[in-house]
């Protein structure tokens, strides 16, 4: 199995920044307890506080996909509907 790194960028609508931040923070403890989660770290941009980045490492892509199908992510999506301006996700492999 190859370790998988995920970099997810979430940009909230300026007027919904605190809502999105609160919902993202709710994901941390429950996700860190999931099988295969090596780290799940949330960052907030110093210049643009509406921009959040998750830096994640997973034991395998399969275990990350299990995470992506979990209820708490569906709950996050419902709670932040219309509040996120953009979302990008990159699946990456550590090479050095």
C-alpha positions as CSV (number, residue, x, y, z in Angstrom):
1,X,0.0,0.0,0.0
2,X,1.2,3.5,-0.9
3,X,0.6,6.3,1.5
4,X,-1.6,9.0,0.1
5,X,-1.3,12.8,0.8
6,X,-4.3,15.0,0.4
7,X,-4.2,18.8,0.1
8,X,-7.6,20.3,0.2
9,X,-8.2,24.0,-0.3
10,X,-11.5,25.5,0.8
11,X,-12.3,29.2,0.2
12,X,-15.3,30.4,2.1
13,X,-17.5,33.3,1.0
14,X,-16.3,36.2,3.1
15,X,-19.6,36.6,5.0
16,X,-19.6,32.9,5.8
17,X,-16.0,32.5,6.9
18,X,-16.8,31.8,10.6
19,X,-19.5,29.3,9.7
20,X,-17.2,27.3,7.4
21,X,-14.3,27.5,9.9
22,X,-16.5,26.1,12.7
23,X,-17.7,23.3,10.5
24,X,-14.2,22.4,9.4
25,X,-13.0,22.3,13.0
26,X,-15.8,19.8,13.8
27,X,-14.2,17.3,11.3
28,X,-10.8,17.1,12.9
29,X,-11.2,14.9,16.0
30,X,-13.6,12.5,14.3
31,X,-11.4,12.1,11.3
32,X,-8.2,11.7,13.2
33,X,-9.8,8.7,14.9
34,X,-10.5,7.0,11.6
35,X,-8.6,3.9,10.5
36,X,-5.7,4.9,8.2
37,X,-5.6,8.6,9.2
38,X,-1.9,9.5,9.8
39,X,-2.5,13.2,10.1
40,X,-5.3,15.6,9.4
41,X,-4.2,19.2,9.9
42,X,-6.3,22.3,9.2
43,X,-4.6,25.6,8.3
44,X,-5.9,29.1,7.8
45,X,-4.2,31.6,5.4
46,X,-2.5,34.5,7.2
47,X,-3.3,37.0,4.3
48,X,-6.8,35.7,3.4
49,X,-8.6,34.3,6.5
50,X,-11.4,32.9,4.3
51,X,-8.9,30.4,2.8
52,X,-8.5,27.1,4.6
53,X,-6.2,24.2,3.8
54,X,-6.3,20.6,5.1
55,X,-3.0,18.7,4.8
56,X,-3.7,15.0,5.3
57,X,-1.8,11.8,5.1
58,X,-3.6,8.4,4.8
59,X,-2.2,4.9,5.0
60,X,-3.9,4.1,1.7
61,X,-6.2,5.6,-1.0
62,X,-8.8,3.0,0.0
63,X,-8.9,4.1,3.6
64,X,-9.1,7.8,2.5
65,X,-12.1,6.8,0.2
66,X,-13.8,5.3,3.2
67,X,-13.3,8.6,5.0
68,X,-14.8,10.5,2.1
69,X,-17.9,8.4,2.3
70,X,-18.5,9.0,6.0
71,X,-21.5,10.7,7.4
72,X,-19.6,13.6,9.0
73,X,-18.4,14.8,5.6
74,X,-22.0,14.7,4.3
75,X,-23.1,16.7,7.4
76,X,-20.3,19.2,6.6
77,X,-21.4,19.6,3.0
78,X,-25.0,20.2,4.1
79,X,-24.1,22.7,6.8
80,X,-21.9,24.7,4.4
81,X,-24.0,24.6,1.3
82,X,-23.8,27.9,-0.4
83,X,-21.1,29.1,1.9
84,X,-18.0,27.9,0.0
85,X,-16.7,29.9,-2.9
86,X,-14.3,27.3,-4.1
87,X,-12.9,23.8,-3.2
88,X,-10.0,22.0,-4.8
89,X,-8.5,18.7,-3.7
90,X,-5.2,17.2,-4.8
91,X,-4.3,13.6,-4.3
92,X,-0.5,13.5,-4.0
93,X,2.4,11.0,-3.5
94,X,5.4,11.8,-1.4
95,X,8.5,11.5,-3.6
96,X,11.4,12.9,-1.6
